[in-house]
Amino acid sequence: MEHPNIRDLFTDMLSRRDGDIELDTASLLIAKEEYPELNVGDYLDRLDSMADEIKSRLSADYNPTEVVETINEYLFINQGFSGNQQSYYDPKNSYLSDVLDRKTGIPITLSIIYMEIGRRLGFKLQGLGMPGHFILGYRLEDELKLLDPYNAGAPVTVEQCQERVKTMTNGGPFRSEFLRPMEKRQIIWRMLNNLKGIYVRASDFKKAVSIVDRMMLITPKSPVLMRDRGVMKYRMETLTGATEDLEHYLKLSPNAWDTTEVKQLISVIWERRMGLDSRAS
């Protein structure tokens, strides 16, 4: 029996109801496309072991405050996990296997590790995706508590979130939805979007296109992703694919702000394609 390939496994995971998506497995499948020999099960076992170790330190009737304090001590003091401030845009910070191996990452990947350990302990944490930063929230009685895995699980106030958003958006307004729990698909999409930006900045368009392909499994009708993929394919000299994506973009967004520029690029691509065809003949 033929085994499904990595992309098929990822697609199958995303086809589930959001509550049935395994965030740890989905994150590791993203890494497995980068590292085909990666054994997803080994890393899931590692998360199991970490949760078991933390559970052994908890009292029999542990409460959320004790869980947070124990996870923080284990992850950030005993194990030495930390936010990677020196090389924030290293793609390894966005691959969960690398973060587990190197014990350093960015807010969203450190948060996923924290969330998945919490899940194994029966402690529900929710991902909160603010502009430029990712934190976690949990309920203590009727109060929403916030913590920041990128900063060793430090508690965060709503006022601090407001100030951070103001800084990240050059004075933009803080909106209540910034502290709205994200669905698992949204978290995965955000992880992929981070990688997309990293690879585009590095002009590694082959990897960037692969990332966009996976993002479009979540938002298949996204005009912006269609346009971005078309531009990347153009930069890769994949001219037919670039034309198809850019023309599809115009069909999806006929009144987009950049319609003129996209039409001009399509014309340039067609001229290049005709020139290549004439030389070939």
C-alpha positions in Angstrom: 0.0 0.0 0.0 1.4 3.4 -1.0 2.0 5.8 1.8 0.5 9.3 1.4 3.0 12.0 0.8 3.7 14.9 3.3 1.5 17.4 1.5 -1.4 14.9 1.4 -1.1 14.3 5.1 -1.1 18.1 5.7 -4.1 18.5 3.4 -6.0 15.7 5.2 -5.3 17.4 8.6 -6.7 20.7 7.4 -9.8 19.0 6.0 -10.9 18.2 9.5 -13.2 20.3 11.7 -11.1 22.9 13.4 -11.5 21.4 16.8 -10.1 18.1 15.4 -7.0 19.5 13.9 -3.9 18.4 15.8 -1.9 21.6 16.0 1.3 19.9 17.0 1.1 17.4 14.1 0.2 20.0 11.6 3.1 22.2 12.6 5.5 19.3 12.4 4.2 18.4 8.9 5.1 21.9 7.8 8.6 21.2 9.1 8.7 17.8 7.4 8.4 19.3 3.9 11.6 21.2 4.7 13.2 18.1 6.3 11.7 15.0 4.6 13.5 12.6 6.9 12.0 14.1 10.0 10.1 11.7 12.2 7.0 13.4 13.3 6.2 10.7 15.9 9.6 11.3 17.7 8.7 15.0 18.3 5.2 14.2 19.4 6.7 11.7 21.9 9.1 14.5 23.1 6.1 16.8 23.8 4.4 13.9 25.6 7.5 13.4 27.8 7.8 17.1 28.5 4.1 17.2 29.6 4.7 14.0 31.8 7.6 15.6 33.5 5.6 18.8 34.3 2.7 16.7 35.5 5.0 14.9 37.9 5.8 18.3 39.5 2.1 19.3 40.0 0.1 18.8 43.1 -2.9 16.4 42.9 -5.4 19.3 42.8 -3.4 21.7 40.7 -5.0 24.9 39.5 -4.3 27.2 36.4 -1.9 29.4 38.4 0.2 26.4 39.5 0.2 24.9 35.9 1.5 28.2 34.4 4.2 28.6 37.1 5.3 25.0 36.6 5.4 25.1 32.8 7.3 28.4 33.0 9.9 27.0 35.4 10.3 23.8 33.3 10.4 25.3 29.9 12.3 28.6 30.4 14.5 27.8 33.5 15.1 24.0 33.5 15.1 23.5 29.7 16.3 26.9 28.7 13.8 27.7 26.0 13.9 31.4 24.9 12.9 33.8 22.3 15.4 34.1 19.5 16.1 37.9 19.5 19.5 37.6 17.7 18.2 35.9 14.6 14.5 36.5 14.7 14.0 35.9 10.9 15.9 32.7 10.7 13.4 30.2 9.2 14.4 27.6 11.7 12.4 29.7 14.3 9.3 28.8 12.4 9.8 25.0 12.2 8.6 23.3 15.3 11.2 20.5 15.1 14.0 23.1 15.1 12.5 25.0 17.9 12.3 21.9 20.0 15.9 20.9 19.1 17.4 24.4 19.5 15.2 25.6 22.3 14.7 28.9 20.7 12.0 30.4 18.5 9.6 33.1 17.8 6.4 33.9 19.6 4.1 31.7 17.7 6.2 28.5 17.7 7.0 28.9 21.4 3.3 29.4 22.0 2.4 26.3 20.2 4.8 24.2 22.4 3.3 25.8 25.4 -0.3 25.2 24.2 0.4 21.6 23.3 2.0 20.9 26.7 -1.0 22.5 28.3 -3.4 20.4 26.3 -1.7 17.3 27.4 -2.3 18.4 31.0 -5.9 19.2 30.4 -5.2 23.0 30.6 -6.8 25.0 27.8 -4.7 27.8 26.4 -5.8 30.0 23.5 -3.6 31.6 20.9 -4.1 35.4 20.5 -2.6 36.9 17.4 -1.9 40.6 17.8 -0.2 42.6 15.0 3.5 41.6 15.1 3.2 39.4 18.2 1.6 36.3 19.4 0.6 35.5 23.0 -1.6 33.1 25.0 -4.7 33.5 27.1 -6.4 31.3 29.6 -9.3 31.7 32.0 -8.8 32.0 35.7 -12.4 31.9 37.0 -14.1 34.6 35.0 -11.0 36.6 34.2 -8.9 36.4 31.0 -5.2 36.0 31.9 -2.5 36.7 29.3 1.1 35.4 29.1 4.0 35.7 26.7 6.0 32.5 25.9 8.4 34.6 23.9 9.3 36.4 27.1 9.6 33.3 29.4 5.9 33.1 30.0 5.7 36.5 31.6 2.2 37.8 32.5 0.9 40.5 30.1 -1.8 43.1 30.8 -4.3 44.4 28.3 -2.7 47.8 28.7 0.7 46.4 27.6 -0.9 44.8 24.6 -2.4 48.2 23.7 1.0 49.8 23.9 2.6 47.1 21.9 0.0 47.4 19.1 0.5 51.1 19.1 4.2 50.7 18.6 3.9 47.9 16.0 1.4 49.9 13.9 2.8 53.4 14.3 0.0 54.6 16.5 -2.8 52.4 15.0 -5.8 51.7 17.1 -6.1 48.7 19.4 -9.2 46.5 18.5 -10.9 44.0 20.7 -10.5 41.2 18.1 -6.7 41.3 18.7 -7.4 39.4 21.9 -10.0 37.1 20.3 -8.9 33.4 20.3 -7.6 32.2 17.0 -8.8 29.0 15.4 -6.2 26.3 14.7 -6.3 27.0 11.0 -5.6 30.6 11.6 -2.6 29.8 13.7 -1.2 27.5 11.0 -1.9 30.1 8.4 0.0 32.6 10.5 3.0 30.3 10.9 3.1 29.8 7.1 2.8 33.5 6.5 5.8 34.1 8.6 7.8 31.6 6.5 6.5 33.2 3.3 7.8 36.6 4.4 11.2 35.1 5.4 11.7 33.4 2.1 10.5 36.3 0.0 13.0 38.6 1.8 15.7 36.0 1.0 14.6 35.8 -2.6 14.1 32.1 -2.2 10.9 32.0 -4.3 10.8 28.3 -4.8 10.3 27.8 -1.1 8.0 30.8 -0.9 5.7 29.3 -3.6 5.6 26.0 -1.7 4.6 27.9 1.4 1.9 29.9 -0.4 0.5 26.6 -1.9 -0.1 25.4 1.7 -1.6 28.7 2.7 -4.1 28.4 -0.1 -5.2 25.1 1.3 -6.6 27.2 4.1 -7.7 30.3 2.1 -8.1 29.0 -1.4 -9.9 32.0 -2.7 -7.4 34.6 -1.5 -6.7 37.0 -4.3 -3.7 38.4 -2.6 -2.0 35.0 -2.3 -2.9 34.3 -6.0 -1.2 37.5 -7.0 1.8 37.0 -4.8 2.3 33.5 -6.1 2.1 34.8 -9.7 4.8 37.4 -9.0 7.0 34.8 -7.4 6.6 32.4 -10.3 7.6 35.3 -12.6 10.7 35.8 -10.6 11.4 32.1 -10.9 10.9 32.3 -14.7 7.9 30.0 -14.5 6.1 32.2 -17.0 3.1 30.1 -17.8 2.2 29.6 -14.2 2.8 33.3 -13.5 0.4 34.3 -16.2 -2.3 31.9 -15.0 -2.1 33.1 -11.4 -2.0 36.8 -12.3 -4.9 36.5 -14.7 -6.9 34.6 -12.1 -6.1 37.4 -9.6 -7.6 40.0 -11.9 -10.8 37.8 -12.3 -11.0 37.5 -8.5 -10.3 41.3 -7.9 -11.2 43.2 -11.1 -11.2 46.5 -9.2 -8.1 46.0 -7.1 -5.9 48.9 -6.4 -3.0 47.4 -8.4 -4.9 46.3 -11.4 -2.9 48.5 -13.8 0.4 47.3 -12.5 -0.7 43.6 -12.7 -1.9 44.0 -16.3 1.4 45.6 -17.2 3.3 42.7 -15.7 1.1 40.2 -17.5 2.0 42.0 -20.8 5.7 41.8 -20.0 5.4 38.1 -19.3 3.5 37.5 -22.5 6.2 39.3 -24.5 8.9 37.2 -22.8 6.9 34.0 -23.5 6.5 34.9 -27.2 10.2 35.8 -27.4 11.2 32.5 -25.9 8.8 30.6 -28.3 10.2 32.4 -31.3 13.8 31.5 -30.3 12.8 27.9 -29.7 11.2 27.6 -33.2 
